[in-house]
Amino acid sequence: MLRHNPINMNSKRSISLLTLALLDLMDKKDYKKISVSEITNHAGLVRSTFYAHFTSKEDIISNYLLEILQTKFSDYSSKGLLSDSDFIRGYFSMWGEQVDLLKKLMDNDLLLILNQLDTHFEVICHSYFSSQDTCLSQVTMKYANAFYADALASVLKQWVKTGMKESVEDLTDIFLELATYEYK
């Protein structure tokens, strides 16, 4: 993740240039073989700019994924209360729009980076669940956030690993079926 929130347009521009440089380089070579120097040279920046914002290459990807997540869910929250299926469909729809990025992550053994979003996603889930008419206790709510964040990421990773054959609607139905399954 970012070392700190960008405070000016130059910082935001540098973060964007570093992100675009890494993603472009990943189209051309294996992620593990990309150095910080290559990223900064490709971005037209100095190495110290990288370390002013990030501690690792993974931080660039994590931050980019978080931006995608925040953008999508700020759009949804501005539309008001969503049903469970709309919320879940929105999550899978967001990733359905990022198929090339997901393939890039899979090809470079970086799908586990999706799990790093769980803390941020829990915040989104918390605001979603706290707006719902739910019978869950406050303690259970803390666990519900973690459960849904990890479950959504796990279903997403499985979808990518198996070739992304199912539609967004199919993934939504699968998730809802799993979430409502009663174990006996």
Secondary structure, DSSP 8 states (H G I E B T S, - for coil): --SS---SHHHHHHHHHHHHHHHHHHHHS-GGG--HHHHHHHHT--HHHHHHH-SSHHHHHHHHHHHHHHHHHHHHHHT----HHHHHHHHHHHHHTTHHHHHHHHHTT-GGGGGGGHHHHHHHHHHHHHTS-----HHHHHHHHHHHHHHHHHHHHHHHHTTS-S-HHHHHHHHHHHHH----
